[in-house]
Amino acid sequence: MRKILQLQADICSALSNVTRLEIIFLLREGEKTVSELSLELGVSMSNLSQHLRILKEKGLVKFSKRGQHIYYSLAHSSVENICNSMRQIVKENLETILSLRPSNL
């Protein structure tokens, strides 16, 4: 059981970065190349590649190579479901979350 929980924690860790969440949000629309993602996110291709590597290692995104282009997509529909669930928790608790911010202490 502990091994499963550690794997879950690893996935949560991969999702604890705003850029990686933005990547997942964009990939909900369908597969995209690194160039497309870089342009839409406004980050360098090397920075983006590091984030994509982490997401790929955790099984959250997959890629396919066609010609000279590499296309990334969500590995499972459950990835989108996880992010939607987290977003729902934030929406339901937004007032509490905002009241706990250090600027409000």
Buried (B, 14 or more C-beta within 10 A) or exposed (E): EEEEEEEEEBBEEBBEEEBBBBBBBBBEEEBBBBEBBBEBBEBEEEEBBEBBEBBBEBBBBBBEEEEEEBBBBBBEEEBBEBBEEEEEEEEEEEEEEEEEEEEEE
